[in-house]
């Protein structure tokens, strides 16, 4: 589903230096709140989302979880409580697929 999250040992992961803004393409599309932790939504579509950075161990791959979302992808607005399942955690990012339908 999220092939662009695949990691490769050939290329190092490049991240912005602390305190410097990320490129415009990687700007936040909103936030997801899991328990009391708030995460940045890097990618979002009708099937799921990618949180980046994800630096917690509150959920693991394959786990279902409930969250609050406040995000926008073009004309689509995602706001409210929902449920998802973690599809992958890699390179400081978490990919999840929606179990609750927004549309």
C-alpha positions as CSV (number, residue, x, y, z in Angstrom):
1,X,0.0,0.0,0.0
2,X,2.7,2.5,0.9
3,X,5.6,1.3,-1.3
4,X,7.4,4.6,-0.9
5,X,8.0,3.8,2.8
6,X,10.3,0.9,1.9
7,X,13.8,1.2,3.1
8,X,17.0,0.5,1.3
9,X,20.5,-0.2,2.7
10,X,22.1,1.4,-0.4
11,X,21.0,5.0,0.2
12,X,21.3,6.7,3.6
13,X,18.2,8.4,4.9
14,X,18.6,12.2,4.6
15,X,16.9,14.3,7.2
16,X,16.8,18.0,7.8
17,X,19.2,19.4,10.4
18,X,17.5,20.2,13.7
19,X,16.0,23.7,13.7
20,X,15.8,23.9,9.9
21,X,12.4,23.6,8.1
22,X,11.7,20.6,5.9
23,X,11.2,21.0,2.2
24,X,7.7,22.1,1.1
25,X,6.8,18.6,-0.2
26,X,7.3,17.2,3.3
27,X,5.2,19.8,5.2
28,X,2.5,18.6,7.6
29,X,-0.9,17.7,6.4
30,X,-2.2,17.7,9.9
31,X,-1.9,15.8,13.2
32,X,-2.9,12.4,14.7
33,X,-3.3,12.0,18.4
34,X,-2.7,8.5,19.9
35,X,-3.3,8.4,23.6
36,X,-1.7,11.7,24.7
37,X,0.9,11.8,21.9
38,X,0.5,14.0,18.9
39,X,2.2,13.1,15.6
40,X,2.7,14.9,12.3
41,X,0.9,13.5,9.2
42,X,3.4,13.4,6.3
43,X,1.2,11.5,3.8
44,X,-2.6,11.0,3.8
45,X,-5.1,9.4,1.5
46,X,-8.5,7.7,1.7
47,X,-6.8,4.3,2.6
48,X,-4.5,5.5,5.4
49,X,-1.6,7.8,6.5
50,X,2.0,8.0,7.3
51,X,3.2,9.6,10.5
52,X,6.7,11.1,10.4
53,X,8.5,11.4,12.7
54,X,7.3,8.5,14.7
55,X,9.7,8.0,17.7
56,X,7.5,6.2,20.2
57,X,6.9,2.6,21.1
58,X,3.2,2.9,22.0
59,X,2.0,0.7,19.1
60,X,3.7,-2.0,17.0
61,X,3.2,-3.4,13.4
62,X,0.0,-5.2,13.0
63,X,-1.7,-3.6,16.0
64,X,-5.1,-2.0,15.8
65,X,-5.4,1.4,17.5
66,X,-7.8,4.3,18.0
67,X,-6.8,7.9,17.3
68,X,-8.0,11.4,16.8
69,X,-7.2,13.0,13.4
70,X,-7.2,16.6,12.3
71,X,-5.8,16.6,8.7
72,X,-6.4,17.8,5.2
73,X,-5.5,16.3,1.8
74,X,-6.5,18.7,-0.9
75,X,-10.3,19.0,-0.7
76,X,-10.6,16.0,1.6
77,X,-10.9,16.9,5.3
78,X,-10.3,14.2,8.0
79,X,-11.4,15.2,11.4
80,X,-12.7,13.1,14.3
81,X,-12.0,9.8,16.0
82,X,-11.3,6.6,14.1
83,X,-9.5,3.2,14.1
84,X,-6.6,2.0,12.1
85,X,-4.1,-0.8,11.9
86,X,-0.3,-0.4,11.7
87,X,1.0,-1.7,8.4
88,X,4.7,-0.8,8.8
89,X,7.2,1.0,11.0
90,X,10.5,1.9,9.4
91,X,13.0,4.8,9.3
92,X,11.3,6.8,12.0
93,X,7.9,6.7,10.3
94,X,4.7,4.7,10.8
95,X,2.3,3.7,8.1
96,X,-1.3,2.8,9.0
97,X,-4.5,1.8,7.1
98,X,-7.9,3.1,8.1
99,X,-10.4,0.6,9.5
100,X,-13.0,3.4,9.9
101,X,-14.3,4.9,6.7
102,X,-14.4,8.7,6.4
103,X,-16.1,8.7,3.0
